[in-house]
Amino acid sequence: YLDATTFMEFLIKRGIPQRTAHGMVGRLVRSAMNRGIALAELPLSEFQAECADLDDSVYEILGTRKAIEAFQSYGSTAAVQVRAQIDSWKKRMEESR
């Protein structure tokens, strides 16, 4: 449930207090775990039971790949950052030969 953190940040950006968002996400993760499914597989109605303002845009940020890509800071797990690190180290290795 790597995307749980991304989902919580999504809720916080929408103005939901961190503690409230944490509780909401925890309940949704528990529900998904009990069914053996991913967060992204929960029906929209279940998300809306936690926060009536949510719409299907929630699915745009859910999923492991999307969660990984959401972290865009230097040295993060985003593909563009990983590629930059690989390229940097390849260049260093070539220069040290």
C-alpha positions as CSV (number, residue, x, y, z in Angstrom):
1,Y,0.0,0.0,0.0
2,L,2.8,2.3,-1.1
3,D,0.2,4.6,-2.6
4,A,-1.4,5.3,0.9
5,T,1.1,8.1,1.5
6,T,0.4,9.6,-1.8
7,F,-3.3,9.4,-1.2
8,M,-2.9,11.1,2.2
9,E,-0.9,13.9,0.7
10,F,-3.7,14.3,-2.0
11,L,-6.2,14.7,0.8
12,I,-4.1,17.2,2.7
13,K,-3.7,19.3,-0.4
14,R,-7.5,19.4,-0.6
15,G,-7.6,21.0,2.8
16,I,-8.2,17.9,5.0
17,P,-6.2,18.1,8.3
18,Q,-3.3,15.6,8.4
19,R,-4.7,13.7,11.4
20,T,-8.1,13.4,9.7
21,A,-6.6,12.3,6.4
22,H,-4.4,9.7,8.2
23,G,-7.5,8.2,9.8
24,M,-9.4,8.1,6.5
25,V,-6.6,6.5,4.6
26,G,-6.0,4.0,7.4
27,R,-9.7,2.9,7.3
28,L,-9.5,2.5,3.5
29,V,-6.3,0.6,3.6
30,R,-7.8,-1.8,6.2
31,S,-10.8,-2.3,4.0
32,A,-8.7,-3.0,1.0
33,M,-6.4,-5.4,3.0
34,N,-9.4,-7.3,4.4
35,R,-10.5,-7.9,0.8
36,G,-7.1,-8.6,-0.6
37,I,-7.3,-5.8,-3.1
38,A,-5.3,-2.6,-3.9
39,L,-6.6,0.9,-2.9
40,A,-7.2,1.6,-6.5
41,E,-9.6,-1.3,-6.7
42,L,-11.9,0.1,-4.0
43,P,-15.2,1.5,-5.4
44,L,-15.6,5.3,-5.5
45,S,-18.5,5.0,-3.1
46,E,-16.1,3.7,-0.5
47,F,-13.8,6.7,-0.9
48,Q,-16.8,9.0,-0.8
49,A,-18.0,7.4,2.4
50,E,-14.8,8.8,3.9
51,C,-14.9,12.1,2.1
52,A,-18.0,13.1,0.1
53,D,-16.0,15.6,-2.0
54,L,-13.9,12.9,-3.6
55,D,-14.6,12.1,-7.3
56,D,-13.0,9.7,-9.7
57,S,-9.9,11.9,-9.9
58,V,-8.7,9.9,-6.9
59,Y,-7.8,7.1,-9.2
60,E,-5.4,9.3,-11.1
61,I,-3.0,9.2,-8.1
62,L,-3.5,5.6,-6.9
63,G,-1.4,2.7,-7.8
64,T,2.2,1.8,-6.9
65,R,3.7,3.2,-10.2
66,K,1.9,6.5,-9.7
67,A,3.0,6.7,-6.1
68,I,6.6,6.2,-7.1
69,E,6.3,8.8,-9.9
70,A,4.7,11.3,-7.4
71,F,8.0,11.7,-5.6
72,Q,9.9,14.1,-7.9
73,S,12.6,15.5,-5.6
74,Y,16.3,15.1,-6.3
75,G,17.4,11.5,-5.9
76,S,13.8,10.3,-5.5
77,T,12.2,7.2,-6.9
78,A,10.6,8.9,-9.9
79,A,11.8,7.4,-13.2
80,V,13.3,10.7,-14.4
81,Q,15.3,11.0,-11.2
82,V,16.5,7.3,-11.3
83,R,17.5,7.8,-15.0
84,A,19.5,11.0,-14.0
85,Q,21.4,9.1,-11.3
86,I,22.2,6.2,-13.7
87,D,23.4,8.6,-16.3
88,S,25.5,10.5,-13.8
89,W,27.2,7.4,-12.5
90,K,27.8,6.1,-16.0
91,K,29.6,9.4,-16.8
92,R,31.7,9.2,-13.6
93,M,32.7,5.6,-14.4
94,E,33.7,6.6,-17.9
95,E,35.8,9.5,-16.6
96,S,37.6,7.4,-14.1
97,R,38.9,4.9,-16.7
